Amino acid sequence: MQEVKDTPFLKDLTQEQFDLLFPLFEPFNAPAETLIFKQGDEAAYLYIILQGTVEIEYKPYDGPKITITHLHAGDIFGWSSVIGSPTYTSDVLTTTKVETLRLRGKDLKQLYADHPIVCQSILVKLAEAVSPLWVHAKSQIQSMLENNVYQP
């Protein structure tokens, strides 16, 4: 449990926030060389890596597939599922055996609808966790909150 609480996305949440959010996660593990999802798949889950490494790959419409980054324990991926995108924008392939926790984007949206004040800082933490990958994440998520765009 402490390993989960120490991930950047969940670190420093209040006990109340953690107690609301943690039951929504389920374990998801995969061996090396597993395609977790591909670009264009329905964006359903947000993943937190507990152990292992994944590779993020992107295929532009007019070029070959490129590796964007490698993610490790503590990193998150699949954030398209929580920002309103209907599909994932890249492939995610395991490069080692991985252990993750995953959360349905729609469950986080419902949690926000049920507990908007408590969940606002959870979404800010999400933006901070993805901001190294998505430069404008924090401002875009903040804008979604201010304009009540984040609805289940």
Phi, psi and omega in degrees: 000318181296325177303319179291315181296337182272356177292147184306323182293323185260346182298139177073010171289151174291163178299321178299314179297314180299316181296329176284321188276316189303320180297345179280345181276150173227150179289145172217119180238151180209146176286170177302150177067031177258131174277110183285313170206161180242158178307128180098345175294156175302130180279097186251321190237148167255134184243142170245124179279123176266321177211145176103186185222140173235159178243134176260124180238145181230137178245102174293154183297336186243025181200179180284163177296138178234150175275124180275312183194170171244137180244150186231184179310132181097340180278160177239155174211165182087020185292350173303331182293340182248358181254006176097002177283132181287337182226158174288146184261002180205171173268150171232121183238133177285137176256344173221176170299135179236147170239126181226167163245140178232154185225131176291131178303320181293331177290322176293321177297320178292320177300318178296319179297323182280331185221063187299321182292312181295322186277345180302316180288335173296317179291326175296318177298321176299315179299319179294323181291326181266351186301330175297333179267332187229100192304322185257019185302310185299314181292324180289319178293320177299318178297319178299319179295313183296330181260011180054035179280333185279085182239148178290000000 
